[in-house]
Amino acid sequence: MNCTRGFVWLGLFGFSVLSLGSGCGQAPTIPSSYKQYNAKNGAFQCDYPEGWEAQGAGKREAFHSAKFSSGSATIKITADLAGSLMGDIAESFGGLGDAGGLAEEGEDLSPVAEIHQLGKERVAEELSNYEEKEPEVVQTRLGEGRRSEFSASGAFAGRLRGYRVTFLAHNHRVTVVCMCPEGYWDRLQPVFDKVIDSLRPGTKEL
């Protein structure tokens, strides 16, 4: 990690992946319909599985977090200003990794790709035996983001599968982490895809 990346790391991440866990291995519900969720700071809206528990928390403009859970499956979405600020810094440098002229040929130095890569290090610290595939471009009404499929070891649910997604949109960094036991991945991957694909600008609540 170069010095610029080390600077950006400070104070960048305000959520815990381990807080996603719920149900201690209980079977999640496979939804047949969806409801709408709106973040109070207006950073995002999304569709989430009807029948899943929905929780939201935040500090007005600076931060909002939404968590949807059923048994041992979870979806957590966070929107914060700090990550967006780091994205602005990345854009001004033409890519954080290139601030010292260290970029490799073909490396994705777009701001969202840089912030997404930084997020990997935090998740890998919190999940055992974390393995992640190369990120892919994902497009929603929030704009262009990056999505990585991952696997890890879970304390209660055995092997875990999931997605980690990053957007820079509407003055916020929006981060999504979806996770479930490996045995439910084939049934829940389309659910996670639908929630991610539904992300769009929200309506700020007074």
C-alpha positions, 0 to 999 in steps of 0.5 A: 500500500502506498502513502496515499492509500494509507492516508485515504484509509483513515476514517473511511469505513463506518460499518461492520461486516460482522454486524450483518450476521443474523439467525445463527444458521436459520433458513432464510425466506425466499421472497415472492414479492418486494417492498420499497425502502427509502434512506432518510438522507435521500442517498438511495432507494431500493426494493427489498424482500417482503417478509424480511426484517428491515432496519434503518439508522443514520445521522441525517446527511452524513450517514445512513444504514439499512439492513434487511435480514431473514434467518442467516441471510443479510443485505446491508446498504450504507451511504456516507459522505466520507467515502464520497469525499475520498472519491473526489480526492481520487478523481483529482489525483487521476486515481489514488494508486497513480498519485506516485506514478505506480499504476500498472498498465490496464489498471482500473483507476476510476474513483469508484474502482479505487474506493471499491478496492479499499473496501475489500481490505476491511471486509477481508479483515472481518471475515475468515478465509475471505476470497473475492473474484475480480470486480465487474462493472454494474449499472443502476440508476445510481450510476456505474458501480463495481460488484465483486462476488466473494466467499468466506468462512462463517462462525455459525453458518459454515461457508458463506457466499455474497456480493460486495458492491460500491457506488459513488452517487449523489454526494455519497458513497453507497456500499452494499454487502449481501451474504448468505450460507453457501447452500442458499446461494443459488436461490438467493443470488437472484434476490441479491441481484434484484435488490442491487439492480433496484438501487436508485436516488432516494427522497430526503426526509425532513 
